[in-house]
Amino acid sequence: MAGVRLSVPAGRWLVFTTVLGSAMALLDSTVVNVALPRIGLDLGADLPVLQWTVNAYMLTLAGLILLGGALGDRFGRRRVFVTGVVWFSLASLACGLAPNAGVLIAARALQGIGGALLTPGSLALIQSVIHHDDRARAIGLWSGFGGVGAAIGPFLGGWLVDGPGWRWVFFINVPLAAVCVPVALRHVPETSNPRAHGRFDVLGALLGAAALGLITYALIAAPQKGASPAVVVPAVAGLALGVVFVLVERRRREPMLPLSIFSSHQFSAVNAVTLCVYAAFGGFFFLSVLDLQVVVGYSALAAGTALLPTTTLMLLLSARSGELGKRIGPRIPLTVGPLLCAAGMLLMTRAGVGAVYWRDILPALLVLGMGMVVVVAPLTATVLASVDVARAGLASGVNNAAARAAGLIAVAALPLLAGMGPEAYRSADAFGDTFRRAMPICAGVLVLGAILAWYTVRSDALEQVGEEVGAEAAAGAPAGAEAAARTERGEAAVPAERAEGAVRPEGLLCRPECAYHCGVAAPPLDPGDLSAPPPLDPDERRSGT
């Protein structure tokens, strides 16, 4: 396929429909949290139900997102994307109509399956359909508009909850899907990966999701049931299934999660930092929205609006943060960013009864937002640069799933660690006390992430090194041109035989294509620009050629 130009209607329609589809999932990660207190009041639910309202969605999304990308490559990216949008909207409708907590939680799990189908497909459609010369601009539009959607999510969620009601937090996805699906079917061409073959690793996906689900259940049930068999048995079973998952993935010919990717020590290190960072983010945004409404006394709209500074800062400054990471290396940003976030969360302990927004809350959110700006874009760039370019898409997917799993565990574990009882969110005093105990725990996890980054992330991780560049330059073939030619031929940017077990990228450095990083639940799915030209060598920089 020669590629669709962005200047023609088909190109613009493609960007529109992918922005609309991905916005549904991005909005869901922020608007639902704002609605939690009202959901609990309306359904007579305790805190574990609110935890499951968040985690049922995160569980299926984290467990199946890698499989969703593989399905799109095999059966057609448009087909799977449209299926995901329809599935997501129908599950959203079921959430909005839920008569009780059990139905709501089940519908949220179904919603996560739809998210796992549509989330990988939106960017993949742009990369596979848009002409290479227009791709950077198209992805810039996609990530920019997606960032705007994520930024306004808390405000929109609060407005809906205080206005027509919390059920409209879910109903709003139905008209979005009603616009997105016809546009996609009419204007977006179908693409797939002709090299995709073999069996899908359904067993691996089910094992991973089951392990996470059992551990999550044990953590959420523990405050009520203690160390009873109802908690210990699921916890042990979840850990056992986790071990089985690793063994299965190690032995399968085409696993969902090829464990050889972790032979890159830098990739493993950055994912460890990701776990710490997004566990803290997940716990913070779950509890802070409750605190602002239950303790400080804000309406849903005021609570959602109060959180705007964090995502707004990310929208405005994440591109510059990515450039800074390229210049100074990722080690300092990945160390300083979590420390700033930790400071912001400690400052948030001032958000108690009678708190004044400008004095007690806004400073905390500004410090937290700056920390998120500093850490997220360099984290994504380092993930892509830490593996061979042929595995950049897989690396991004693994990192995204790891972040979501970390948030899932944090939402389940943090109330337990802070001593938060099932009815705590109904009392301003009880919830305020436990919230002040929870924030130092989140800060401690971030400090651990900063320590890991300082001792494990290399400062030169974003610099291009390798023998292939020199070899190709000596042969008179620019590395960027060769990779571009391979991409046009439908080949990997580097030969597949060198992809397995690569510790450093050979030749081209894979650079992120998403400039705006506004998701608080996970870093963006970003396979990167595999055909970016290599940076100038020192002699060329000095001569200006």
C-alpha positions in Angstrom: 0.0 0.0 0.0 1.4 3.4 -1.0 -0.3 5.1 1.9 -3.1 7.7 2.3 -2.0 11.3 2.4 -3.2 13.4 5.3 -4.3 16.2 2.9 -7.0 14.1 1.3 -10.4 13.5 3.0 -9.7 9.8 3.6 -6.6 10.7 5.7 -8.4 13.2 7.8 -11.3 10.8 8.3 -8.9 8.2 9.5 -7.3 10.5 12.1 -10.8 11.6 13.2 -12.1 8.1 13.8 -9.0 6.8 15.5 -9.0 9.9 17.8 -12.7 9.3 18.6 -12.1 5.6 19.3 -9.1 6.0 21.5 -10.7 8.9 23.3 -13.4 6.5 24.6 -10.8 4.5 26.4 -8.8 7.5 27.6 -11.8 9.2 29.0 -12.8 6.1 30.8 -9.5 6.0 32.7 -10.3 9.4 34.3 -14.1 10.0 34.3 -15.1 6.9 36.2 -13.0 7.7 39.3 -14.8 11.0 39.7 -18.1 9.1 39.8 -17.2 6.6 42.4 -18.6 8.3 45.5 -22.0 8.8 43.8 -22.0 5.2 42.5 -21.4 3.9 46.0 -24.2 6.1 47.4 -26.7 5.1 44.7 -26.0 1.4 44.8 -25.4 1.2 48.5 -21.9 -0.2 47.8 -19.0 -0.4 50.2 -15.3 0.4 49.4 -14.5 -3.1 47.9 -17.3 -2.5 45.3 -15.7 0.8 44.3 -12.3 -0.9 44.1 -13.8 -3.6 41.8 -15.5 -1.0 39.7 -12.0 0.3 38.8 -10.2 -3.0 38.8 -12.6 -5.2 36.8 -11.9 -2.9 33.8 -8.2 -2.8 34.5 -7.9 -6.5 34.9 -9.3 -7.5 31.5 -7.6 -4.6 29.8 -4.2 -5.4 31.2 -4.5 -9.1 30.7 -5.7 -9.0 27.1 -4.1 -5.9 25.5 -1.2 -7.8 24.0 -3.6 -10.3 22.6 -5.7 -7.5 21.1 -2.8 -6.2 19.1 -2.0 -9.6 17.8 -5.7 -10.1 16.7 -5.5 -6.9 14.7 -2.3 -7.9 12.9 -3.9 -11.2 11.9 -7.5 -10.5 11.2 -7.4 -6.9 10.1 -6.7 -3.8 12.2 -9.9 -2.0 11.1 -12.0 -5.0 11.8 -10.7 -5.5 15.3 -10.7 -1.8 16.1 -14.4 -1.5 15.0 -15.2 -4.7 17.0 -13.6 -3.2 20.0 -15.5 0.1 19.7 -18.8 -1.7 19.3 -18.0 -4.0 22.2 -16.8 -1.1 24.4 -20.0 0.9 23.7 -22.3 -2.0 24.4 -20.5 -2.8 27.7 -20.7 0.9 28.6 -24.4 0.8 28.0 -24.6 -2.2 30.3 -22.7 -0.3 32.9 -25.0 2.7 32.7 -28.1 0.4 33.0 -26.6 -1.7 35.9 -29.3 -2.2 38.6 -26.8 -3.4 41.2 -23.1 -3.5 41.9 -22.6 -7.1 40.6 -23.9 -6.2 37.2 -21.8 -3.1 37.1 -18.6 -5.0 37.9 -19.3 -7.6 35.3 -20.1 -5.0 32.7 -16.8 -3.2 33.6 -14.9 -6.4 33.0 -16.6 -6.7 29.5 -15.7 -3.0 28.9 -12.0 -3.9 29.5 -12.2 -6.5 26.8 -13.4 -3.9 24.3 -10.7 -1.6 25.4 -8.1 -4.3 24.8 -9.4 -4.6 21.2 -9.6 -0.9 20.3 -6.7 0.6 22.2 -3.8 -1.1 20.2 -5.7 -0.7 16.9 -6.1 3.1 16.8 -2.4 4.0 16.4 -1.7 0.9 14.4 -4.2 2.0 11.8 -2.5 5.4 11.4 0.9 3.8 11.1 -0.2 1.2 8.5 -2.5 3.4 6.4 -1.1 7.0 6.4 1.7 7.8 3.9 5.1 7.7 5.6 5.8 11.4 4.8 2.6 12.4 6.7 2.8 9.9 9.5 4.5 12.1 12.0 2.0 14.9 11.6 -0.9 12.4 11.8 0.4 10.8 14.9 1.0 14.3 16.4 -2.7 15.1 15.8 -3.8 11.8 17.2 -1.7 12.1 20.4 -2.5 15.8 20.8 -6.3 15.4 20.5 -6.1 12.3 22.7 -4.2 14.3 25.2 -6.9 17.0 25.2 -9.5 14.3 25.8 -7.6 12.8 28.7 -7.0 16.3 30.2 -10.7 17.2 30.2 -11.8 13.8 31.4 -12.1 14.6 35.1 -13.9 17.8 34.4 -16.3 16.1 32.0 -16.9 13.3 34.5 -17.7 15.7 37.3 -20.1 17.7 35.1 -22.0 14.5 34.1 -22.1 13.2 37.6 -23.5 16.5 39.0 -25.8 17.0 36.0 -27.6 14.1 34.4 -26.1 11.5 36.8 -23.2 9.0 37.1 -24.8 6.6 34.6 -24.0 9.2 31.8 -20.3 8.7 32.5 -20.9 5.4 30.7 -23.8 6.4 28.3 -21.6 9.0 26.7 -19.6 6.3 25.0 -22.6 5.1 23.0 -23.0 8.3 20.8 -19.3 8.4 20.3 -19.3 4.9 19.0 -22.3 5.7 16.8 -20.2 8.3 15.0 -16.9 6.3 15.1 -18.0 3.0 13.6 -19.7 4.3 10.4 -16.8 6.6 9.6 -14.3 3.8 10.1 -16.3 1.4 7.9 -16.7 3.9 5.1 -13.4 5.7 5.1 -10.7 3.6 6.7 -9.1 0.8 4.5 -8.4 -2.6 6.0 -4.8 -3.6 6.8 -3.1 -6.6 8.3 0.3 -8.1 8.8 0.9 -10.7 6.1 3.6 -12.2 8.3 1.3 -12.8 11.2 0.8 -16.6 11.6 0.6 -19.4 14.1 -1.7 -19.8 17.1 -2.8 -17.1 19.4 -1.6 -17.5 23.0 -5.1 -17.5 24.5 -3.9 -19.8 27.3 -1.2 -17.3 28.3 -3.7 -14.4 28.3 -6.1 -16.4 30.4 -3.5 -17.5 32.9 -2.1 -13.9 33.3 -5.6 -12.5 33.8 -6.6 -15.2 36.2 -3.4 -14.8 38.3 -4.0 -11.0 38.5 -7.7 -11.5 39.3 -7.1 -13.9 42.2 -4.4 -11.8 43.8 -6.6 -8.7 43.4 -9.5 -10.5 45.0 -7.4 -11.6 48.0 -6.1 -8.0 48.5 -9.6 -6.5 48.3 -11.2 -9.1 50.6 -8.4 -9.1 53.2 -9.7 -6.0 55.2 -13.0 -7.8 55.8 -12.0 -11.4 56.0 -8.5 -11.3 57.4 -6.2 -14.2 57.0 -9.0 -16.6 56.4 -9.1 -19.4 53.8 -11.3 -17.1 51.7 -8.2 -14.8 51.3 -5.3 -17.2 51.6 -6.5 -19.7 49.1 -7.1 -17.2 46.3 -3.7 -15.5 47.1 -1.8 -18.7 46.9 -3.7 -19.8 43.8 -2.9 -16.5 42.1 0.8 -16.7 42.8 0.8 -20.3 41.6 -0.9 -19.4 38.4 1.6 -16.6 37.9 4.4 -19.2 38.1 2.5 -21.4 35.6 2.1 -18.4 33.3 5.9 -17.9 33.2 6.5 -21.6 32.5 3.9 -21.6 29.7 5.3 -18.5 28.1 8.8 -19.9 28.3 7.8 -23.1 26.5 5.4 -21.9 23.8 6.7 -21.3 20.3 4.8 -18.1 19.8 4.0 -16.7 23.3 2.0 -13.6 24.1 4.9 -12.4 26.2 8.2 -13.6 24.8 10.4 -13.8 28.0 13.5 -13.3 25.8 12.6 -9.6 25.6 13.7 -9.3 29.3 17.2 -10.4 28.3 17.7 -6.6 27.8 18.7 -5.5 31.3 17.8 -2.0 30.4 14.3 -3.0 29.4 13.8 -5.0 32.6 15.1 -2.0 34.7 12.7 0.5 33.0 9.8 -1.8 33.5 10.6 -2.1 37.2 10.6 1.7 37.4 7.3 1.7 35.5 5.7 -0.7 38.0 6.7 1.7 40.9 5.6 4.9 39.1 2.2 3.7 37.9 1.4 1.8 41.1 1.7 5.1 42.9 -0.3 6.9 40.2 -3.1 4.3 40.3 -3.4 4.5 44.0 -3.2 8.3 44.1 -5.9 9.0 41.5 -8.2 6.4 43.0 -8.0 7.8 46.5 -7.6 11.5 45.9 -10.9 11.9 44.0 -12.6 10.2 46.9 -10.8 12.4 49.4 -11.7 15.6 47.6 -15.4 14.7 47.7 -15.7 12.8 51.0 -13.3 14.8 53.2 -12.8 18.2 51.6 -16.5 18.3 50.6 -16.2 19.1 46.9 -18.9 18.2 44.4 -18.0 15.8 41.6 -17.5 18.7 39.2 -15.3 20.6 41.6 -13.2 17.4 42.3 -12.7 16.7 38.6 -11.8 20.3 37.9 -9.4 20.3 40.8 -7.3 17.6 39.2 -7.0 19.4 35.8 -3.5 20.8 36.6 -1.8 17.4 36.4 -3.0 16.4 33.0 -2.9 19.9 31.6 0.8 20.2 32.5 1.4 16.9 30.8 -0.4 18.0 27.7 1.6 21.3 27.5 5.0 20.1 28.5 5.4 16.4 27.7 6.9 17.0 24.2 9.6 19.3 25.7 10.2 16.7 28.4 10.9 14.1 25.7 13.4 16.5 24.0 15.1 17.1 27.3 15.5 13.4 27.9 17.2 13.1 24.5 19.7 15.8 25.4 20.6 14.8 29.0 19.8 11.1 28.9 16.9 9.3 30.8 18.7 8.6 34.0 18.2 12.0 35.6 14.5 12.5 34.5 13.6 9.0 35.6 15.2 9.7 39.0 14.0 13.3 39.5 10.5 12.8 38.2 9.4 10.1 40.7 10.9 12.2 43.5 8.9 15.2 42.5 5.8 13.0 42.3 6.5 11.7 45.8 6.8 15.3 47.1 3.5 16.2 45.5 1.7 13.2 47.1 3.1 14.1 50.5 1.9 17.6 50.1 -1.6 16.2 49.3 -1.9 15.1 52.9 -2.9 18.7 53.5 -6.2 18.0 51.7 -8.3 17.5 54.8 -11.4 19.0 56.3 -11.5 22.7 55.6 -8.7 22.6 53.1 -8.3 25.7 50.9 -7.7 24.8 47.2 -5.1 27.4 46.4 -3.1 26.9 49.6 -3.5 23.2 50.3 -4.3 21.3 47.1 -3.1 23.2 44.1 0.6 23.2 45.1 0.5 19.5 45.6 -1.0 18.9 42.2 1.4 21.3 40.5 4.4 19.5 42.0 2.9 16.1 41.1 2.1 17.3 37.5 5.7 18.5 37.0 7.0 15.2 38.2 4.7 13.3 35.8 5.9 15.6 33.0 9.5 14.9 33.8 9.2 11.1 34.0 6.6 9.8 31.5 8.0 10.8 28.1 11.6 9.7 28.9 10.3 6.5 30.3 8.5 5.7 27.0 11.6 6.6 25.0 13.8 4.5 27.1 11.5 1.5 26.7 11.7 1.7 22.9 15.4 2.3 22.9 16.2 -0.6 25.1 15.3 -3.4 22.7 15.9 -4.1 19.0 13.8 -2.0 16.7 12.0 -5.1 15.4 10.5 -5.5 18.9 9.6 -2.0 19.7 5.9 -2.6 19.4 6.1 -5.6 21.7 8.2 -3.6 24.2 5.6 -0.8 24.2 2.8 -3.2 24.7 4.5 -5.0 27.6 5.3 -1.7 29.3 1.7 -0.5 28.9 0.4 -3.8 30.3 2.8 -3.6 33.2 1.7 -0.1 34.1 -1.9 -1.2 34.1 -1.2 -4.2 36.2 0.7 -2.1 38.7 -2.3 0.3 39.0 -4.6 -2.7 39.4 -2.6 -4.1 42.3 -2.2 -0.6 43.9 -6.0 0.0 43.9 -6.5 -3.4 45.6 -3.6 -3.2 48.1 -3.5 0.5 49.2 -6.7 0.5 51.2 -5.5 -2.6 53.0 -2.0 -1.2 53.7 -3.6 2.1 55.0 -6.1 0.4 57.2 -9.1 1.6 55.2 -12.2 -0.3 56.2 -15.1 -1.1 53.9 -17.2 1.8 55.1 -14.4 4.3 55.4 -15.4 6.4 52.5 -18.7 7.2 54.1 -17.0 9.1 56.9 -14.9 12.3 56.4 -12.8 11.7 59.6 -12.2 8.0 58.9 -11.3 8.4 55.3 -9.2 11.5 56.0 -7.1 9.6 58.5 -6.5 6.7 56.2 -5.8 8.9 53.2 -3.0 10.6 55.2 -1.5 7.2 55.8 -1.9 6.1 52.2 0.0 9.0 50.6 3.3 8.3 52.3 3.0 4.7 51.1 2.6 6.0 47.5 5.5 8.3 48.0 7.7 5.5 49.3 6.9 3.4 46.2 8.0 6.4 44.0 11.2 6.8 46.0 11.9 3.2 45.3 11.4 3.8 41.6 13.8 6.7 41.7 16.4 4.6 43.4 16.0 1.9 40.8 16.3 4.4 38.0 19.4 5.9 39.4 21.2 2.6 39.8 19.9 0.7 36.8 19.1 3.2 33.9 22.0 4.2 31.8 22.5 7.9 30.9 23.4 6.9 27.3 20.3 4.7 26.8 18.8 7.1 24.2 22.1 7.5 22.3 22.5 5.4 19.1 25.3 2.9 19.3 26.0 -0.2 17.3 28.0 -1.7 14.6 25.3 -1.6 11.9 25.4 2.1 11.5 29.1 2.1 10.8 28.9 -0.9 8.5 26.1 0.7 6.5 27.8 4.1 6.4 31.0 2.4 5.1 29.0 0.7 2.4 27.4 4.0 1.4 23.9 3.2 2.6 22.4 5.5 5.2 20.9 3.6 8.0 17.7 5.6 8.0 17.2 5.0 4.2 17.8 1.3 4.6 15.2 1.0 7.4 12.7 3.1 5.4 13.2 0.8 2.4 12.7 -2.2 4.6 9.5 -0.7 6.1 8.1 0.0 2.6 8.8 -3.6 1.6 6.9 -4.8 4.7 10.1 -6.1 6.4 11.3 -5.6 9.9 13.5 -2.6 10.4 16.3 -5.0 11.3 16.5 -8.7 10.3 14.4 -10.9 12.4 17.2 -13.3 13.1 18.9 -10.5 15.1 15.8 -9.5 17.0 15.7 -12.4 19.4 17.5 -11.7 22.6 19.0 -8.4 21.5 20.2 -6.4 24.5 20.9 -3.1 22.6 19.3 -1.9 19.3 21.7 -2.5 16.5 21.7 0.3 14.0 18.7 2.6 14.1 17.4 4.0 17.4 13.6 3.6 17.6 12.2 7.0 18.6 8.7 7.6 20.1 6.2 9.1 17.7 3.6 10.2 20.4 4.6 13.6 21.6 1.8 14.1 24.2 1.6 11.8 27.2 -1.5 12.5 29.2 -2.7 9.1 30.3 -2.5 8.7 34.1 -3.3 4.9 34.0 -0.5 3.8 31.6 2.1 5.2 29.2 1.0 5.4 25.6 1.1 2.4 23.3 3.9 3.7 20.9 5.7 1.3 18.5 8.0 4.2 17.6 9.4 5.5 14.4 11.5 2.7 13.1 12.7 4.6 10.1 13.9 7.8 11.7 17.4 8.8 10.4 20.3 8.3 12.8 21.6 11.3 14.7 24.6 13.2 13.4 28.0 12.0 14.5 30.1 14.5 16.5 32.2 15.6 13.5 28.9 16.4 11.5 27.5 18.3 14.5 30.6 20.5 14.7 30.7 21.2 11.0 27.0 21.8 10.8 26.5 19.4 7.9 
